[in-house]
Amino acid sequence: MKIGSHFDDPDKTPDLSAYTVHSSEPIGKGKGVAILVAEFNATVTNRLLEGSLKGLVEHDVDPKNIHIKYVPGAFELPLAALHAIRDMDIDAVICLGCVIRGDTAHFDFVAGECARGIMDVSLDTETPVIFGVLTTETPEQAMERAQEDKTNKGYEAAITALQMS
């Protein structure tokens, strides 16, 4: 597939269907995945973890090839991802966290540096490191994105990890 092939005509709505799972082949068979989970806002991140596990297992990743590690917060995810890639036999890393805006600039620093760090690790190692970190205005918005269905952002991160690996 040519990069940008779905976006050649600026007047046409992009067809993103090529980026969904259409294959009847098990896209997770034989793959190893690390899931890194921030403990801060655990009520949300545990639900994201459940979604990721569901997505991986539904797409034939053997549970023994799923490695779960916990870190204190979202800011620590990039370093943990780097260690996971160096120390484990994995094809992708899923980083799960939740940063909820408060009254200070703390949100901007944590969310921005977390995103930048995750992208840097992915580019430096040429390993898919998936940004499954919610950045919301309220706890209610976070919980809405961690429902027990396929709209769960942890589930979506799992599918992205399998598609990219």
DSSP file (Angstrom, degrees, kcal/mol; ACC not computed):
  #  RESIDUE AA STRUCTURE BP1 BP2  ACC     N-H-->O    O-->H-N    N-H-->O    O-->H-N    TCO  KAPPA ALPHA  PHI   PSI    X-CA   Y-CA   Z-CA
    1    1 A M              0   0    0      0, 0.0     2,-0.4     0, 0.0     3,-0.0   0.000 360.0 360.0 360.0 133.1    0.0    0.0    0.0
    2    2 A K    >   -     0   0    0      1,-0.1     3,-2.1     2,-0.0     4,-0.2  -0.634 360.0-109.5 -78.2 132.2    1.3    3.4   -0.9
    3    3 A I  T 3  S+     0   0    0     -2,-0.4    -1,-0.1     1,-0.3     0, 0.0  -0.432 105.2  16.1 -62.7 131.0    1.4    5.8    2.0
    4    4 A G  T >  S+     0   0    0     -2,-0.2     3,-1.9     1,-0.0    -1,-0.3   0.470  84.1 130.3  86.3   2.0   -1.3    8.5    1.5
    5    5 A S  G X  S+     0   0    0     -3,-2.1     3,-0.6     1,-0.3     4,-0.1   0.779  71.4  52.9 -63.3 -25.0   -3.1    6.4   -1.1
    6    6 A H  G 3  S+     0   0    0     -4,-0.2     9,-0.5     1,-0.2    -1,-0.3   0.551 110.4  48.6 -83.4  -6.5   -6.4    6.9    0.7
    7    7 A F  G <  S+     0   0    0     -3,-1.9    -1,-0.2     7,-0.1    -2,-0.2   0.130  72.0 110.9-120.8  19.5   -6.0   10.7    0.7
    8    8 A D  S <  S+     0   0    0     -3,-0.6    -1,-0.1     1,-0.2    -2,-0.1   0.826  73.2  58.3 -67.6 -32.1   -5.0   11.5   -2.9
    9    9 A D    >   -     0   0    0     -4,-0.1     3,-1.9    -3,-0.1    -1,-0.2  -0.865  68.6-163.5-102.9 106.6   -8.3   13.3   -3.6
   10   10 A P  T 3  S+     0   0    0      0, 0.0    -1,-0.1     0, 0.0    -2,-0.1   0.696  89.3  56.2 -64.4 -17.9   -8.7   16.2   -1.2
   11   11 A D  T 3  S+     0   0    0      2,-0.1     2,-0.4    -3,-0.1    -3,-0.0   0.519  95.2  81.6 -89.8  -5.6  -12.4   16.5   -2.1
   12   12 A K  S <  S-     0   0    0     -3,-1.9    -3,-0.1    -5,-0.0     3,-0.1  -0.818  87.6-113.3-103.9 138.7  -13.1   12.9   -1.2
   13   13 A T        -     0   0    0     -2,-0.4    -2,-0.1     1,-0.1    -4,-0.0  -0.510  45.4-104.5 -65.0 130.7  -13.7   11.6    2.4
   14   14 A P        -     0   0    0      0, 0.0     2,-0.9     0, 0.0    -7,-0.1  -0.296  24.1-133.9 -60.8 140.0  -10.8    9.4    3.3
   15   15 A D        +     0   0    0     -9,-0.5     3,-0.5     1,-0.1    -9,-0.0  -0.846  28.2 173.9 -95.0 104.0  -11.5    5.7    3.3
   16   16 A L    >   +     0   0    0     -2,-0.9     3,-2.2     1,-0.2    -1,-0.1   0.351  49.7 104.0 -92.9   6.9  -10.0    4.4    6.5
   17   17 A S  G >   +     0   0    0      1,-0.3     3,-1.6     2,-0.2    -1,-0.2   0.762  68.5  69.0 -62.0 -24.0  -11.4    0.9    6.2
   18   18 A A  G 3  S+     0   0    0     -3,-0.5    -1,-0.3     1,-0.3     4,-0.1   0.680  94.5  58.7 -66.6 -14.8   -7.9   -0.4    5.1
   19   19 A Y  G <  S+     0   0    0     -3,-2.2    -1,-0.3     2,-0.1     2,-0.2   0.274  91.9  84.3-100.4  11.5   -6.8    0.3    8.7
   20   20 A T  S <  S-     0   0    0     -3,-1.6     2,-1.0    -4,-0.1     3,-0.2  -0.681  93.6 -91.7-107.3 167.3   -9.3   -2.0   10.4
   21   21 A V        +     0   0    0     -2,-0.2    -2,-0.1     1,-0.2    -3,-0.1  -0.671  59.1 147.3 -81.9 105.8   -9.1   -5.8   10.9
   22   22 A H        +     0   0    0     -2,-1.0    -1,-0.2    -4,-0.1     2,-0.1   0.578  38.1 103.8-109.4 -17.3  -10.7   -7.4    7.9
   23   23 A S        -     0   0    0     -3,-0.2     4,-0.2     1,-0.1    -2,-0.0  -0.351  60.8-149.7 -72.5 144.2   -8.6  -10.5    7.7
   24   24 A S  S    S+     0   0    0      2,-0.1    -1,-0.1    -2,-0.1    -3,-0.0   0.547  73.9 101.9 -84.3  -8.9   -9.9  -13.9    8.8
   25   25 A E  S    S-     0   0    0      1,-0.1     2,-0.8     2,-0.0    -2,-0.1  -0.505  90.5-105.9 -71.9 142.6   -6.3  -14.7    9.6
   26   26 A P    >   -     0   0    0      0, 0.0     3,-0.9     0, 0.0    -1,-0.1  -0.595  32.1-165.1 -71.7 107.8   -5.5  -14.5   13.4
   27   27 A I  T 3  S+     0   0    0     -2,-0.8    33,-0.1     1,-0.2    32,-0.1   0.631  83.2  48.6 -73.7 -12.1   -3.4  -11.3   13.5
   28   28 A G  T >  S+     0   0    0     31,-1.7     3,-2.2    28,-0.1    34,-0.3   0.499  75.4 127.5-104.4  -3.7   -2.1  -12.0   17.0
   29   29 A K  T <  S+     0   0    0     -3,-0.9    32,-0.2     1,-0.3     3,-0.1  -0.321  84.7   2.8 -60.7 125.9   -1.0  -15.6   16.5
   30   30 A G  T 3  S+     0   0    0     30,-0.4    -1,-0.3     1,-0.3     2,-0.3   0.457 101.1 129.6  81.1   1.7    2.6  -16.0   17.7
   31   31 A K    <   -     0   0    0     -3,-2.2     2,-0.4    29,-0.2    31,-0.3  -0.633  46.8-148.3 -93.7 149.0    3.0  -12.4   18.8
   32   32 A G        -     0   0    0     -2,-0.3    59,-3.8    -3,-0.1    60,-1.1  -0.941  17.6-175.1-112.6 137.1    4.3  -11.2   22.2
   33   33 A V  E     -ab  66  92A   0     32,-2.5    34,-2.6    -2,-0.4     2,-0.5  -0.996  16.2-151.0-136.2 134.3    3.0   -8.0   23.7
   34   34 A A  E     -ab  67  93A   0     58,-2.2    60,-3.0    -2,-0.4     2,-0.5  -0.886  10.6-159.7 -99.3 135.7    3.9   -6.0   26.8
   35   35 A I  E     -ab  68  94A   0     32,-3.3    34,-2.5    -2,-0.5     2,-0.5  -0.975   4.2-163.3-115.2 120.5    1.2   -4.0   28.5
   36   36 A L  E     -ab  69  95A   0     58,-3.2    60,-3.2    -2,-0.5     2,-0.5  -0.905   8.1-165.2-105.6 128.3    2.4   -1.2   30.7
   37   37 A V  E     -ab  70  96A   0     32,-2.7    34,-2.3    -2,-0.5     2,-0.3  -0.955  15.1-138.3-123.4 121.8   -0.2    0.1   33.1
   38   38 A A  E     -a   71   0A   0     58,-2.5    35,-0.2    -2,-0.5     7,-0.1  -0.606   7.9-151.4 -74.3 133.7    0.1    3.3   35.1
   39   39 A E  S >  S+     0   0    0     32,-2.7     3,-1.0    -2,-0.3    34,-0.2   0.737  70.1  97.7 -79.1 -23.2   -1.2    2.9   38.7
   40   40 A F  T 3  S+     0   0    0     32,-1.4    58,-0.3    31,-0.3     5,-0.2  -0.482  96.7  14.4 -66.5 136.2   -2.3    6.5   39.0
   41   41 A N  T >> S+     0   0    0     -2,-0.2     4,-2.3     3,-0.1     3,-1.3   0.913  83.6 173.0  60.1  45.9   -6.0    6.7   38.3
   42   42 A A  H <>  +     0   0    0     -3,-1.0     4,-2.6     1,-0.3     5,-0.3   0.761  66.1  67.7 -58.4 -30.4   -6.2    2.9   38.7
   43   43 A T  H 3> S+     0   0    0      1,-0.2     4,-0.6     2,-0.2    -1,-0.3   0.898 112.9  32.8 -57.3 -38.6  -10.0    2.8   38.5
   44   44 A V  H <> S+     0   0    0     -3,-1.3     4,-2.0     2,-0.2     3,-0.4   0.913 117.7  51.8 -82.9 -47.5   -9.6    3.8   34.8
   45   45 A T  H  X S+     0   0    0     -4,-2.3     4,-2.4     1,-0.3    -2,-0.2   0.829 105.7  55.8 -66.3 -30.6   -6.3    2.1   33.9
   46   46 A N  H  X S+     0   0    0     -4,-2.6     4,-2.1     2,-0.2    -1,-0.3   0.874 108.2  48.9 -66.7 -34.7   -7.5   -1.2   35.2
   47   47 A R  H  X S+     0   0    0     -4,-0.6     4,-2.0    -3,-0.4    -2,-0.2   0.866 109.8  51.5 -70.9 -35.4  -10.5   -1.0   32.9
   48   48 A L  H  X S+     0   0    0     -4,-2.0     4,-2.5     2,-0.2    -2,-0.2   0.907 108.5  52.5 -64.5 -40.2   -8.2   -0.1   30.0
   49   49 A L  H  X S+     0   0    0     -4,-2.4     4,-2.8     1,-0.2     5,-0.2   0.931 107.2  51.3 -60.2 -46.0   -6.1   -3.2   30.9
   50   50 A E  H  X S+     0   0    0     -4,-2.1     4,-2.2     1,-0.2    -1,-0.2   0.905 110.5  49.7 -57.5 -41.8   -9.2   -5.4   30.8
   51   51 A G  H  X S+     0   0    0     -4,-2.0     4,-2.4     2,-0.2    -1,-0.2   0.909 110.9  49.1 -64.0 -42.5  -10.0   -4.0   27.3
   52   52 A S  H  X S+     0   0    0     -4,-2.5     4,-2.6     2,-0.2     5,-0.2   0.936 111.3  49.0 -62.5 -46.7   -6.4   -4.6   26.1
   53   53 A L  H  X S+     0   0    0     -4,-2.8     4,-2.6     1,-0.2     5,-0.3   0.913 111.2  50.3 -60.1 -42.6   -6.4   -8.2   27.3
   54   54 A K  H  X S+     0   0    0     -4,-2.2     4,-2.5    -5,-0.2    -1,-0.2   0.931 111.7  47.9 -60.9 -46.1   -9.8   -8.8   25.7
   55   55 A G  H  X S+     0   0    0     -4,-2.4     4,-0.9     2,-0.2    -2,-0.2   0.901 113.6  46.6 -63.2 -41.8   -8.6   -7.4   22.4
   56   56 A L  H ><>S+     0   0    0     -4,-2.6     5,-2.3     2,-0.2     3,-0.5   0.946 115.1  44.6 -66.6 -48.0   -5.4   -9.4   22.4
   57   57 A V  H ><5S+     0   0    0     -4,-2.6     3,-1.7     1,-0.2    -2,-0.2   0.899 109.7  55.7 -66.0 -40.3   -7.0  -12.7   23.3
   58   58 A E  H 3<5S+     0   0    0     -4,-2.5    -1,-0.2     1,-0.3    -2,-0.2   0.766 108.2  50.6 -61.2 -24.1   -9.9  -12.2   20.8
   59   59 A H  T <<5S-     0   0    0     -4,-0.9   -31,-1.7    -3,-0.5    -1,-0.3  -0.015 126.6 -98.3-108.5  29.1   -7.2  -11.8   18.1
   60   60 A D  T < 5 +     0   0    0     -3,-1.7     2,-0.5     1,-0.2   -30,-0.4   0.672  66.5 153.0  71.4  25.2   -5.4  -15.0   19.1
   61   61 A V      < -     0   0    0     -5,-2.3    -1,-0.2   -32,-0.2   -32,-0.2  -0.765  50.4-120.0 -79.6 127.9   -2.5  -13.7   21.2
   62   62 A D    >   -     0   0    0     -2,-0.5     3,-2.9   -34,-0.3     4,-0.1  -0.527  15.6-131.4 -67.4 127.2   -1.6  -16.6   23.5
   63   63 A P  G >  S+     0   0    0      0, 0.0     3,-1.5     0, 0.0    -1,-0.1   0.787 106.6  63.0 -53.0 -28.9   -2.0  -15.3   27.1
   64   64 A K  G 3  S+     0   0    0      1,-0.3    -2,-0.1     3,-0.0   -32,-0.0   0.644  98.9  56.8 -72.1 -11.6    1.4  -16.6   28.0
   65   65 A N  G <  S+     0   0    0     -3,-2.9   -32,-2.5   -34,-0.1     2,-0.5   0.209  87.8  92.4-100.6  13.3    2.9  -14.1   25.5
   66   66 A I  E <   -a   33   0A   0     -3,-1.5     2,-0.5   -34,-0.2   -32,-0.2  -0.945  58.7-167.3-109.6 121.8    1.2  -11.2   27.2
   67   67 A H  E     -a   34   0A   0    -34,-2.6   -32,-3.3    -2,-0.5     2,-0.5  -0.942   2.0-162.0-115.0 120.6    3.4   -9.5   29.8
   68   68 A I  E     +a   35   0A   0     -2,-0.5     2,-0.4   -34,-0.2   -32,-0.2  -0.885  12.2 174.2-107.5 129.2    1.9   -7.0   32.2
   69   69 A K  E     -a   36   0A   0    -34,-2.5   -32,-2.7    -2,-0.5     2,-0.4  -0.981  18.4-142.6-131.9 144.9    4.0   -4.5   34.1
   70   70 A Y  E     -a   37   0A   0     -2,-0.4   -32,-0.2   -34,-0.2     3,-0.0  -0.851  14.4-175.5-109.6 144.0    2.9   -1.6   36.4
   71   71 A V  E     -a   38   0A   0    -34,-2.3   -32,-2.7    -2,-0.4   -31,-0.3  -0.900  37.2-110.0-129.2 160.3    4.5    1.8   36.7
   72   72 A P  S    S-     0   0    0      0, 0.0   -32,-1.4     0, 0.0     2,-0.3   0.916  87.0 -20.2 -59.6 -45.8    3.5    4.7   39.1
   73   73 A G  S >  S-     0   0    0    -34,-0.2     3,-1.0   -35,-0.2     4,-0.3  -0.874  74.3 -81.7-153.2-177.9    2.1    7.0   36.5
   74   74 A A  G >  S+     0   0    0     -2,-0.3     3,-1.5     1,-0.2    25,-0.1   0.827 117.5  65.5 -63.6 -33.6    1.9    8.0   32.9
   75   75 A F  G 3  S+     0   0    0      1,-0.3     4,-0.3     2,-0.1    -1,-0.2   0.799 100.3  52.2 -60.9 -28.4    5.2    9.9   33.0
   76   76 A E  G <> S+     0   0    0     -3,-1.0     4,-1.9     1,-0.2    -1,-0.3   0.535  84.6  90.3 -85.9  -7.7    7.0    6.7   33.7
   77   77 A L  H <> S+     0   0    0     -3,-1.5     4,-2.5    -4,-0.3     5,-0.2   0.888  80.0  55.1 -60.7 -43.9    5.6    4.8   30.7
   78   78 A P  H  > S+     0   0    0      0, 0.0     4,-2.2     0, 0.0    -1,-0.2   0.922 110.6  44.5 -60.0 -44.1    8.3    5.7   28.1
   79   79 A L  H  > S+     0   0    0     -4,-0.3     4,-2.3     1,-0.2    -2,-0.2   0.914 113.4  51.0 -65.8 -40.8   11.2    4.4   30.2
   80   80 A A  H  X S+     0   0    0     -4,-1.9     4,-2.4     1,-0.2    -1,-0.2   0.878 108.6  52.7 -62.6 -36.9    9.3    1.3   31.1
   81   81 A A  H  X S+     0   0    0     -4,-2.5     4,-2.4     2,-0.2    -2,-0.2   0.917 107.8  50.8 -64.0 -43.4    8.6    0.8   27.4
   82   82 A L  H  X S+     0   0    0     -4,-2.2     4,-2.1     1,-0.2    -2,-0.2   0.928 112.0  46.9 -60.2 -45.4   12.2    1.1   26.5
   83   83 A H  H  X S+     0   0    0     -4,-2.3     4,-2.6     1,-0.2     5,-0.2   0.899 110.1  53.4 -63.8 -40.7   13.1   -1.5   29.2
   84   84 A A  H  X S+     0   0    0     -4,-2.4     4,-2.0     1,-0.2    -1,-0.2   0.919 109.9  47.4 -60.8 -43.8   10.4   -3.9   28.0
   85   85 A I  H  < S+     0   0    0     -4,-2.4     5,-0.2     1,-0.2    -1,-0.2   0.903 117.1  43.1 -64.7 -40.8   11.7   -3.8   24.5
   86   86 A R  H  < S+     0   0    0     -4,-2.1    -2,-0.2    -5,-0.2    -1,-0.2   0.845 123.6  34.9 -72.0 -34.2   15.2   -4.4   25.6
   87   87 A D  H  < S+     0   0    0     -4,-2.6     2,-0.3    -5,-0.2    -2,-0.2   0.597 110.2  57.8-103.0 -13.1   14.4   -7.1   28.2
   88   88 A M  S  < S-     0   0    0     -4,-2.0     2,-1.3    -5,-0.2   -54,-0.1  -0.822  77.2-118.5-122.1 157.2   11.5   -9.1   26.7
   89   89 A D        +     0   0    0     -2,-0.3     2,-0.3   -56,-0.1    -4,-0.1  -0.742  64.2 140.6 -91.0  87.7   10.8  -11.0   23.6
   90   90 A I        -     0   0    0     -2,-1.3   -57,-0.2    -5,-0.2     3,-0.1  -0.895  52.0-154.1-133.3 158.9    7.9   -8.9   22.3
   91   91 A D  S    S+     0   0    0    -59,-3.8     2,-0.3    -2,-0.3   -58,-0.2   0.607  81.9   6.4-103.0 -19.4    6.6   -7.5   19.1
   92   92 A A  E     -b   33   0A   0    -60,-1.1   -58,-2.2    35,-0.1     2,-0.4  -0.986  59.2-138.2-159.4 160.4    4.8   -4.5   20.5
   93   93 A V  E     -bc  34 129A   0     35,-2.5    37,-3.2    -2,-0.3     2,-0.5  -0.990   9.9-157.1-125.9 135.9    4.2   -2.5   23.7
   94   94 A I  E     -bc  35 130A   0    -60,-3.0   -58,-3.2    -2,-0.4     2,-0.6  -0.968   8.6-158.7-111.7 122.4    0.9   -1.0   24.8
   95   95 A C  E     -bc  36 131A   0     35,-2.6    37,-2.4    -2,-0.5     2,-0.5  -0.900  10.7-171.4-103.6 120.1    1.2    1.9   27.2
   96   96 A L  E     +bc  37 132A   0    -60,-3.2   -58,-2.5    -2,-0.6     2,-0.3  -0.939  20.8 131.8-116.4 130.7   -2.0    2.5   29.3
   97   97 A G  E     - c   0 133A   0     35,-1.4    37,-2.7    -2,-0.5     2,-0.3  -0.952  39.0-135.5-160.5 176.9   -2.5    5.5   31.5
   98   98 A C  E     - c   0 134A   0    -58,-0.3     2,-0.5    -2,-0.3    37,-0.2  -0.915  13.5-177.0-149.9 118.1   -5.0    8.3   32.4
   99   99 A V  E     - c   0 135A   0     35,-3.2    37,-1.9    -2,-0.3     2,-0.5  -0.972  10.3-166.0-118.2 118.5   -4.2   11.9   32.9
  100  100 A I  E     - c   0 136A   0     -2,-0.5    37,-0.2    35,-0.2     7,-0.1  -0.900  27.0-111.1-109.4 130.1   -7.1   14.1   34.0
  101  101 A R        +     0   0    0     35,-2.8     2,-0.1    -2,-0.5     4,-0.1  -0.258  41.4 176.3 -59.3 139.2   -6.8   17.9   33.8
  102  102 A G        -     0   0    0      2,-0.5    -1,-0.1    36,-0.1    36,-0.0  -0.356  48.7 -74.1-121.7-154.3   -6.7   19.7   37.1
  103  103 A D  S    S+     0   0    0     -2,-0.1     2,-0.2     4,-0.0    -2,-0.1   0.488 107.3  59.4 -88.9  -3.7   -6.3   23.3   38.2
  104  104 A T  S >  S-     0   0    0      1,-0.0     3,-0.7     0, 0.0    -2,-0.5  -0.646  92.8-103.6-119.3 176.5   -2.5   23.5   37.4
  105  105 A A  T 3> S+     0   0    0      1,-0.2     4,-1.7    -2,-0.2     3,-0.5   0.450  92.8 102.2 -77.7  -0.5   -0.3   23.0   34.4
  106  106 A H  H 3> S+     0   0    0      1,-0.2     4,-2.7     2,-0.2     5,-0.3   0.878  75.4  58.1 -51.1 -42.7    0.8   19.6   35.7
  107  107 A F  H <> S+     0   0    0     -3,-0.7     4,-2.8     1,-0.2     5,-0.4   0.915 104.5  50.3 -53.5 -48.9   -1.6   18.0   33.1
  108  108 A D  H  > S+     0   0    0     -3,-0.5     4,-1.9    -4,-0.2     5,-0.3   0.896 112.9  45.3 -62.3 -42.2    0.1   19.6   30.2
  109  109 A F  H  X S+     0   0    0     -4,-1.7     4,-2.2     2,-0.2     5,-0.3   0.942 117.2  42.7 -68.2 -47.3    3.6   18.6   31.3
  110  110 A V  H  X S+     0   0    0     -4,-2.7     4,-2.2    -5,-0.2     5,-0.2   0.958 118.6  42.8 -65.8 -50.9    2.7   15.0   32.1
  111  111 A A  H  X S+     0   0    0     -4,-2.8     4,-2.3    -5,-0.3     5,-0.2   0.930 118.0  45.1 -63.1 -46.5    0.5   14.3   29.0
  112  112 A G  H  X S+     0   0    0     -4,-1.9     4,-2.5    -5,-0.4    -1,-0.2   0.925 116.2  43.9 -65.7 -45.7    2.8   16.0   26.6
  113  113 A E  H  X S+     0   0    0     -4,-2.2     4,-2.7    -5,-0.3    -1,-0.2   0.856 112.4  53.7 -70.3 -33.7    6.0   14.5   27.8
  114  114 A C  H  X S+     0   0    0     -4,-2.2     4,-2.5    -5,-0.3     5,-0.2   0.945 111.6  45.1 -62.3 -48.2    4.4   11.1   28.1
  115  115 A A  H  X S+     0   0    0     -4,-2.3     4,-2.2    -5,-0.2    -2,-0.2   0.929 115.1  47.3 -62.0 -46.1    3.3   11.2   24.5
  116  116 A R  H  X S+     0   0    0     -4,-2.5     4,-2.6     1,-0.2    -1,-0.2   0.920 112.7  49.5 -62.4 -43.9    6.6   12.5   23.2
  117  117 A G  H  X S+     0   0    0     -4,-2.7     4,-2.4     2,-0.2    -1,-0.2   0.901 110.0  49.9 -63.6 -42.0    8.5    9.9   25.2
  118  118 A I  H  X S+     0   0    0     -4,-2.5     4,-2.1     2,-0.2    -1,-0.2   0.919 112.8  47.2 -63.6 -43.3    6.4    7.0   23.9
  119  119 A M  H  X S+     0   0    0     -4,-2.2     4,-2.7    -5,-0.2     5,-0.2   0.915 110.5  52.7 -64.6 -41.9    6.8    8.2   20.3
  120  120 A D  H  X S+     0   0    0     -4,-2.6     4,-3.0     1,-0.2     5,-0.2   0.920 109.6  48.4 -59.4 -44.6   10.6    8.6   20.8
  121  121 A V  H  X S+     0   0    0     -4,-2.4     4,-2.2     2,-0.2     6,-0.3   0.920 112.2  49.4 -62.9 -43.1   10.9    5.1   22.1
  122  122 A S  H  X>S+     0   0    0     -4,-2.1     4,-1.4     1,-0.2     5,-0.9   0.933 115.9  41.8 -61.5 -47.0    8.9    3.7   19.2
  123  123 A L  H  <5S+     0   0    0     -4,-2.7    -2,-0.2     1,-0.2    -1,-0.2   0.903 115.5  49.7 -68.6 -40.8   11.0    5.6   16.6
  124  124 A D  H  <5S+     0   0    0     -4,-3.0    -1,-0.2    -5,-0.2    -2,-0.2   0.851 122.7  31.4 -67.5 -34.5   14.3    4.8   18.3
  125  125 A T  H  <5S-     0   0    0     -4,-2.2    -1,-0.2    -5,-0.2    -2,-0.2   0.563  97.5-131.8-100.0 -10.0   13.7    1.1   18.7
  126  126 A E  T  <5 +     0   0    0     -4,-1.4    -3,-0.2     1,-0.2    -4,-0.1   0.853  67.5 126.1  55.9  37.1   11.5    0.7   15.5
  127  127 A T  S   <S-     0   0    0     -5,-0.9     2,-0.3    -6,-0.3    -1,-0.2  -0.976  71.9-104.3-121.5 136.0    9.1   -1.2   17.7
  128  128 A P        -     0   0    0      0, 0.0   -35,-2.5     0, 0.0     2,-0.5  -0.452  38.1-178.9 -62.2 121.5    5.4   -0.3   17.9
  129  129 A V  E     -c   93   0A   0     -2,-0.3     2,-0.4   -37,-0.2   -35,-0.2  -0.968  18.5-147.5-122.3 110.8    4.8    1.5   21.2
  130  130 A I  E     -c   94   0A   0    -37,-3.2   -35,-2.6    -2,-0.5     2,-1.2  -0.651   7.6-135.3 -93.9 131.5    1.1    2.3   21.4
  131  131 A F  E     +c   95   0A   0     -2,-0.4   -35,-0.1   -37,-0.1    -1,-0.1  -0.699  36.5 159.0 -85.3  94.0   -0.2    5.4   23.2
  132  132 A G  E     +c   96   0A   0    -37,-2.4   -35,-1.4    -2,-1.2     2,-0.6  -0.262  29.5 129.0-107.8  42.7   -3.2    4.2   25.2
  133  133 A V  E     -c   97   0A   0    -37,-0.3     2,-0.3   -22,-0.1   -35,-0.2  -0.882  52.3-141.1-104.5 118.9   -3.1    7.1   27.6
  134  134 A L  E     -c   98   0A   0    -37,-2.7   -35,-3.2    -2,-0.6     2,-0.5  -0.590  13.7-169.8 -76.3 137.3   -6.3    8.9   28.1
  135  135 A T  E     +c   99   0A   0     -2,-0.3     2,-0.3   -37,-0.2   -35,-0.2  -0.896  25.3 160.4-127.7  99.8   -6.1   12.7   28.4
  136  136 A T  E     -c  100   0A   0    -37,-1.9   -35,-2.8    -2,-0.5   -38,-0.0  -0.729  49.3-132.3-123.7 166.4   -9.4   14.0   29.6
  137  137 A E  S    S+     0   0    0     -2,-0.3    -1,-0.1   -37,-0.2   -37,-0.1   0.793  91.2  20.1 -83.1 -32.4  -11.0   17.0   31.2
  138  138 A T  S  > S-     0   0    0      1,-0.1     4,-1.6   -38,-0.1    -1,-0.1  -0.922  74.2-115.6-138.2 158.6  -13.0   15.0   33.8
  139  139 A P  H  > S+     0   0    0      0, 0.0     4,-2.5     0, 0.0     5,-0.2   0.854 116.1  59.3 -60.1 -34.1  -13.1   11.6   35.5
  140  140 A E  H  > S+     0   0    0      1,-0.2     4,-2.0     2,-0.2     5,-0.1   0.897 103.3  50.3 -63.6 -40.1  -16.4   11.0   33.8
  141  141 A Q  H  > S+     0   0    0      2,-0.2     4,-1.2     1,-0.2    -1,-0.2   0.892 110.1  51.6 -63.6 -38.5  -14.8   11.4   30.3
  142  142 A A  H >< S+     0   0    0     -4,-1.6     3,-0.6     1,-0.2     4,-0.2   0.941 109.9  47.5 -63.7 -47.1  -12.1    9.0   31.3
  143  143 A M  H >< S+     0   0    0     -4,-2.5     3,-1.3     1,-0.2    -1,-0.2   0.854 106.1  59.2 -64.1 -33.8  -14.7    6.3   32.5
  144  144 A E  H >< S+     0   0    0     -4,-2.0     3,-0.7     1,-0.3    -1,-0.2   0.837 106.0  48.9 -62.2 -31.9  -16.6    6.8   29.3
  145  145 A R  T << S+     0   0    0     -4,-1.2     8,-2.6    -3,-0.6     9,-0.3   0.398 107.5  57.1 -88.6   2.4  -13.5    5.8   27.3
  146  146 A A  T <  S+     0   0    0     -3,-1.3    -1,-0.2    -4,-0.2     6,-0.1  -0.101  74.8 145.4-123.5  33.8  -13.0    2.7   29.4
  147  147 A Q    <   -     0   0    0     -3,-0.7     2,-1.2     1,-0.1     5,-0.1  -0.204  63.4-104.5 -67.8 164.2  -16.3    1.0   28.9
  148  148 A E  S    S+     0   0    0      3,-0.1     2,-0.2     2,-0.1    -1,-0.1  -0.309  93.8  70.9 -89.0  52.0  -16.5   -2.8   28.8
  149  149 A D  S >  S-     0   0    0     -2,-1.2     3,-1.9     0, 0.0     6,-0.2  -0.804 105.2 -72.4-147.7-170.4  -17.0   -3.0   25.1
  150  150 A K  T 3  S+     0   0    0      1,-0.3    -2,-0.1    -2,-0.2     6,-0.0   0.515 120.9  69.9 -74.4  -2.6  -15.0   -2.4   21.9
  151  151 A T  T 3  S+     0   0    0      4,-0.1    -1,-0.3    -7,-0.0     2,-0.2   0.519  70.8 117.8 -85.5  -5.3  -15.1    1.3   22.4
  152  152 A N    <>  -     0   0    0     -3,-1.9     4,-2.2     1,-0.2     3,-0.4  -0.441  67.7-139.7 -61.0 125.9  -12.7    0.8   25.3
  153  153 A K  H  > S+     0   0    0     -8,-2.6     4,-2.0     1,-0.2    -1,-0.2   0.746 102.4  58.3 -66.4 -22.7   -9.5    2.7   24.4
  154  154 A G  H  > S+     0   0    0     -9,-0.3     4,-1.9     2,-0.2    -1,-0.2   0.891 106.0  48.8 -68.8 -40.2   -7.4   -0.2   25.8
  155  155 A Y  H  > S+     0   0    0     -3,-0.4     4,-2.0    -6,-0.2    -2,-0.2   0.936 111.8  49.0 -61.8 -47.3   -9.2   -2.6   23.4
  156  156 A E  H  X S+     0   0    0     -4,-2.2     4,-2.3     1,-0.2    -2,-0.2   0.883 108.6  53.4 -61.1 -38.8   -8.4   -0.2   20.5
  157  157 A A  H  X S+     0   0    0     -4,-2.0     4,-2.4     1,-0.2    -1,-0.2   0.883 106.9  52.9 -64.1 -37.6   -4.8    0.1   21.6
  158  158 A A  H  X S+     0   0    0     -4,-1.9     4,-2.1     2,-0.2    -2,-0.2   0.923 109.5  47.2 -63.0 -44.8   -4.5   -3.7   21.5
  159  159 A I  H  X S+     0   0    0     -4,-2.0     4,-2.4     1,-0.2    -2,-0.2   0.909 111.7  51.2 -64.7 -41.5   -5.8   -3.9   18.0
  160  160 A T  H  X S+     0   0    0     -4,-2.3     4,-2.2     1,-0.2    -1,-0.2   0.919 108.0  52.7 -60.5 -43.6   -3.4   -1.1   16.9
  161  161 A A  H  X S+     0   0    0     -4,-2.4     4,-1.1     1,-0.2    -1,-0.2   0.909 111.3  46.2 -59.5 -42.5   -0.5   -2.9   18.5
  162  162 A L  H  < S+     0   0    0     -4,-2.1     3,-0.2     1,-0.2    -1,-0.2   0.893 112.1  50.3 -69.8 -38.4   -1.3   -6.1   16.5
  163  163 A Q  H  < S+     0   0    0     -4,-2.4    -1,-0.2     1,-0.2    -2,-0.2   0.849 114.2  45.1 -67.2 -32.7   -1.8   -4.2   13.3
  164  164 A M  H  <        0   0    0     -4,-2.2    -1,-0.2     1,-0.2    -2,-0.2   0.640 360.0 360.0 -86.7 -14.7    1.5   -2.4   13.6
  165  165 A S     <        0   0    0     -4,-1.1    -1,-0.2    -3,-0.2    -2,-0.2   0.456 360.0 360.0 -97.7 360.0    3.6   -5.5   14.7
